[in-house]
Amino acid sequence: MSSSPVVVVGKKKPWNYVTACITVFNSGSRTLTIRGRGSNISRAVDVANLLRRNVAGTQILEIRIVEDVNDADNSRIIPVIEIVFKNPHSP
């Protein structure tokens, strides 16, 4: 995983995560990663689409699909999506 800030998508409404992404961009970060695990993958994609449509100049740099091992029992693999955005205000 890269060193960019990560917004981990959970059960809240997508606009809450969009607000968090905008806050990270306003703090001066050049890139941002939106991360969704398991059943929250579709919500992470929704957040990425809302951010892309409503913040002018945002660009998707990379989309990664990886696997995570469940913390409780190491035998269960959980799918993860990571969507990396570029800050529209950075050079």
N, C-alpha and C positions, 0 to 999 in steps of 0.2 A: 504494500500500500504506500502511496506517496505521502509527502509531508504536508499536504494541503489540509485545511480544516475540513472536518467531516460533520455533516448533518445526518444523524441517524433517524430514519423515518419509523414511527411507531403507530399508535392507534389514534392520535389526534387528527383533527381536520387538516387537509392539505394546505390550506392557507396559513396555518400556524408555522409550517415548515418553510413556506415561501418567505414569510416574514423573517424567519431565522436566517435564510440564505441571503436576503437583502442586507440584514444586519452584518453578516460576515463580509459581504462585498463592501459595505460602507466603512468597515474597519480597516480596509486597505489590503486585504488578501488578494493575491493574483489569481488563485484558483480555488475551487470549492468542490468537494465530493459529496454527493447525495447517496446514502447507503440504505438499502432496504433488504431485510432478511425474511425468508419464508413467505408467509401470507402478506407481508407488507411490501412485497415487490411491486404489486400493481399500484399501491399508494405512492411509492417512490417515483414511479413513472408518471403518475398524475402530477406530482410536485414538480418534476422536471419539465413537463409540458406547460404547466402554469407559469413557471419561471421564464421559460423560453419565450412564451407568447406575450407576457406582460412586462418584462424588463427589456427595454430596447438594447440591442447590441450583445446580448448574451450568446455565447457559442458553446456547443457541446464539443469538448476536446476528445473525450474517450468514453466508451461504455465497456465495462468489464463485467463478466459473469463468472463468479467464482463459487467455491464451496467452503462452508464453515463446519466445524465439528461441534456438535451440541455439548454444552458445558456439563450437563447432568450425566449423560452416558456417552462415552467416546465412540459408540458404534453408530450413532445417527448423524447423517450428513444433511446440512441445511443449505439450500441454494441462496446466493447473495447476488444482488446487482449493485454496481457502483457506477454512478454517472458523474463524470468530471466536467465542470463548467469553467470557462474563462471569464474573469471579471471584465465587464464592458468598459469600465473606467480606468483600467490599468493600461500602461503603454505596451 
